[in-house]
Amino acid sequence: MTIWQTMKVPLLALAIGLVAGPLISASTGWTVWSGAAKAQLRASVVEQSVGYCVARVRSDVPNPGVLSYDERLVHAKKWATPAGASEPDADVAQACAFRLAD
């Protein structure tokens, strides 16, 4: 028996698995695409920053819930600016202003 005859079945199974594996996992939703991972990371960063922003605004303003949305947004933008940035993060500022209404 030659080496090719011995290795033929395992190599064929490997080739089929390399093709079928990603197709099956992608069709069942088990694959995490880079876009989805980036979106989850961004949502996590915004959520963490919003918590900080809300705490800082509530320490500055005694009752931010009575302010209008525009006034809350002005206060939120002050604390939604990341370190080293010149502009506030719009997602963080908006989420912070909405959460301050509670």
DRENKOL-636240 format. One record per residue (C-alpha): residue number from 1; x, y, z. Coordinates in Angstrom, 1 decimal. Each point is the difference from the previous one (the first is absolute). Layout:
! DRENKOL-636240
<r><k>NUM</k><px>X</px><py>Y</py><pz>Z</pz></r>
...
END
This chain:
! DRENKOL-636240
<r><k>1</k><px>0.0</px><py>0.0</py><pz>0.0</pz></r>
<r><k>2</k><px>1.4</px><py>3.4</py><pz>-0.9</pz></r>
<r><k>3</k><px>0.0</px><py>3.2</py><pz>2.1</pz></r>
<r><k>4</k><px>-2.6</px><py>1.6</py><pz>-2.3</pz></r>
<r><k>5</k><px>-2.5</px><py>-2.8</py><pz>0.5</pz></r>
<r><k>6</k><px>0.6</px><py>0.2</py><pz>3.8</pz></r>
<r><k>7</k><px>-0.4</px><py>3.8</py><pz>0.2</pz></r>
<r><k>8</k><px>-2.7</px><py>0.4</py><pz>-2.7</pz></r>
<r><k>9</k><px>-3.0</px><py>-0.3</py><pz>2.4</pz></r>
<r><k>10</k><px>1.3</px><py>2.2</py><pz>2.8</pz></r>
<r><k>11</k><px>1.1</px><py>2.7</py><pz>-2.5</pz></r>
<r><k>12</k><px>-3.3</px><py>0.0</py><pz>-1.7</pz></r>
<r><k>13</k><px>-1.8</px><py>0.3</py><pz>3.3</pz></r>
<r><k>14</k><px>2.2</px><py>2.9</py><pz>1.0</pz></r>
<r><k>15</k><px>-0.7</px><py>1.8</py><pz>-3.3</pz></r>
<r><k>16</k><px>-3.8</px><py>-0.5</py><pz>0.4</pz></r>
<r><k>17</k><px>0.2</px><py>1.2</py><pz>3.6</pz></r>
<r><k>18</k><px>2.0</px><py>3.1</py><pz>-0.9</pz></r>
<r><k>19</k><px>-2.7</px><py>1.0</py><pz>-2.5</pz></r>
<r><k>20</k><px>-3.1</px><py>-1.1</py><pz>1.8</pz></r>
<r><k>21</k><px>1.0</px><py>1.2</py><pz>3.5</pz></r>
<r><k>22</k><px>-0.1</px><py>3.7</py><pz>-0.7</pz></r>
<r><k>23</k><px>-3.1</px><py>-0.3</py><pz>-2.1</pz></r>
<r><k>24</k><px>-1.9</px><py>-1.8</py><pz>2.7</pz></r>
<r><k>25</k><px>1.1</px><py>2.3</py><pz>2.8</pz></r>
<r><k>26</k><px>-0.8</px><py>3.1</py><pz>-2.0</pz></r>
<r><k>27</k><px>-3.5</px><py>-1.3</py><pz>-1.0</pz></r>
<r><k>28</k><px>-0.9</px><py>-0.8</py><pz>3.6</pz></r>
<r><k>29</k><px>1.3</px><py>3.3</py><pz>1.3</pz></r>
<r><k>30</k><px>2.9</px><py>-1.3</py><pz>2.0</pz></r>
<r><k>31</k><px>2.5</px><py>2.3</py><pz>-1.8</pz></r>
<r><k>32</k><px>0.9</px><py>3.3</py><pz>1.5</pz></r>
<r><k>33</k><px>0.7</px><py>2.4</py><pz>-2.9</pz></r>
<r><k>34</k><px>2.4</px><py>2.9</py><pz>0.6</pz></r>
<r><k>35</k><px>-2.8</px><py>2.6</py><pz>-0.6</pz></r>
<r><k>36</k><px>-2.1</px><py>-1.6</py><pz>2.8</pz></r>
<r><k>37</k><px>3.0</px><py>-0.2</py><pz>2.3</pz></r>
<r><k>38</k><px>0.8</px><py>3.7</py><pz>-0.6</pz></r>
<r><k>39</k><px>-3.6</px><py>1.0</py><pz>0.6</pz></r>
<r><k>40</k><px>-0.1</px><py>-1.9</py><pz>3.3</pz></r>
<r><k>41</k><px>3.3</px><py>1.6</py><pz>1.0</pz></r>
<r><k>42</k><px>-1.2</px><py>3.5</py><pz>-0.8</pz></r>
<r><k>43</k><px>-3.3</px><py>-0.6</py><pz>1.9</pz></r>
<r><k>44</k><px>2.0</px><py>-1.1</py><pz>3.0</pz></r>
<r><k>45</k><px>2.3</px><py>3.0</py><pz>-0.1</pz></r>
<r><k>46</k><px>-3.0</px><py>2.4</py><pz>-0.3</pz></r>
<r><k>47</k><px>-1.7</px><py>-1.7</py><pz>2.9</pz></r>
<r><k>48</k><px>3.0</px><py>0.3</py><pz>2.2</pz></r>
<r><k>49</k><px>0.5</px><py>3.7</py><pz>-1.0</pz></r>
<r><k>50</k><px>-3.7</px><py>0.8</py><pz>0.6</pz></r>
<r><k>51</k><px>0.2</px><py>-1.3</py><pz>3.6</pz></r>
<r><k>52</k><px>3.0</px><py>2.3</py><pz>0.6</pz></r>
<r><k>53</k><px>-1.8</px><py>2.9</py><pz>-1.7</pz></r>
<r><k>54</k><px>-3.2</px><py>-0.4</py><pz>2.0</pz></r>
<r><k>55</k><px>1.9</px><py>-0.1</py><pz>3.3</pz></r>
<r><k>56</k><px>2.0</px><py>3.1</py><pz>-0.8</pz></r>
<r><k>57</k><px>-3.1</px><py>2.0</py><pz>-1.2</pz></r>
<r><k>58</k><px>-2.0</px><py>-1.0</py><pz>3.0</pz></r>
<r><k>59</k><px>2.9</px><py>1.2</py><pz>2.2</pz></r>
<r><k>60</k><px>-0.1</px><py>3.4</py><pz>-1.8</pz></r>
<r><k>61</k><px>-3.8</px><py>0.4</py><pz>-0.3</pz></r>
<r><k>62</k><px>-2.2</px><py>-0.8</py><pz>3.0</pz></r>
<r><k>63</k><px>-3.1</px><py>-1.2</py><pz>-1.9</pz></r>
<r><k>64</k><px>0.8</px><py>-0.5</py><pz>-3.7</pz></r>
<r><k>65</k><px>-3.4</px><py>-1.7</py><pz>-0.6</pz></r>
<r><k>66</k><px>-1.8</px><py>3.4</py><pz>0.0</pz></r>
<r><k>67</k><px>2.2</px><py>1.4</py><pz>-2.7</pz></r>
<r><k>68</k><px>-1.1</px><py>0.0</py><pz>-3.6</pz></r>
<r><k>69</k><px>1.7</px><py>-2.4</py><pz>-2.4</pz></r>
<r><k>70</k><px>2.1</px><py>2.8</py><pz>-1.5</pz></r>
<r><k>71</k><px>1.3</px><py>1.1</py><pz>3.4</pz></r>
<r><k>72</k><px>0.8</px><py>-3.6</py><pz>1.0</pz></r>
<r><k>73</k><px>1.8</px><py>-0.4</py><pz>-3.3</pz></r>
<r><k>74</k><px>2.2</px><py>3.1</py><pz>0.7</pz></r>
<r><k>75</k><px>1.0</px><py>-1.4</py><pz>3.4</pz></r>
<r><k>76</k><px>0.5</px><py>-3.5</py><pz>-1.5</pz></r>
<r><k>77</k><px>2.3</px><py>1.3</py><pz>-2.8</pz></r>
<r><k>78</k><px>2.3</px><py>1.4</py><pz>2.7</pz></r>
<r><k>79</k><px>0.6</px><py>-3.5</py><pz>1.4</pz></r>
<r><k>80</k><px>-0.3</px><py>-1.9</py><pz>-3.3</pz></r>
<r><k>81</k><px>3.3</px><py>1.2</py><pz>-1.4</pz></r>
<r><k>82</k><px>2.6</px><py>-2.9</py><pz>0.1</pz></r>
<r><k>83</k><px>3.4</px><py>0.7</py><pz>1.3</pz></r>
<r><k>84</k><px>2.2</px><py>1.7</py><pz>-2.6</pz></r>
<r><k>85</k><px>-3.0</px><py>0.8</py><pz>-2.3</pz></r>
<r><k>86</k><px>-1.2</px><py>3.5</py><pz>-0.9</pz></r>
<r><k>87</k><px>-3.6</px><py>-1.0</py><pz>-0.8</pz></r>
<r><k>88</k><px>-2.4</px><py>-1.9</py><pz>2.2</pz></r>
<r><k>89</k><px>-1.2</px><py>-3.5</py><pz>-1.0</pz></r>
<r><k>90</k><px>-3.5</px><py>0.5</py><pz>-1.5</pz></r>
<r><k>91</k><px>-1.2</px><py>-3.5</py><pz>0.9</pz></r>
<r><k>92</k><px>1.1</px><py>0.4</py><pz>3.6</pz></r>
<r><k>93</k><px>-1.4</px><py>3.5</py><pz>0.4</pz></r>
<r><k>94</k><px>-3.4</px><py>-1.0</py><pz>-1.4</pz></r>
<r><k>95</k><px>-0.2</px><py>-3.1</py><pz>2.1</pz></r>
<r><k>96</k><px>1.1</px><py>1.9</py><pz>3.1</pz></r>
<r><k>97</k><px>-2.7</px><py>2.7</py><pz>-0.6</pz></r>
<r><k>98</k><px>-2.7</px><py>-2.6</py><pz>-0.4</pz></r>
<r><k>99</k><px>1.1</px><py>-1.8</py><pz>3.2</pz></r>
<r><k>100</k><px>0.1</px><py>3.2</py><pz>2.0</pz></r>
<r><k>101</k><px>-3.8</px><py>0.3</py><pz>-0.6</pz></r>
<r><k>102</k><px>-0.6</px><py>-2.9</py><pz>2.4</pz></r>
END
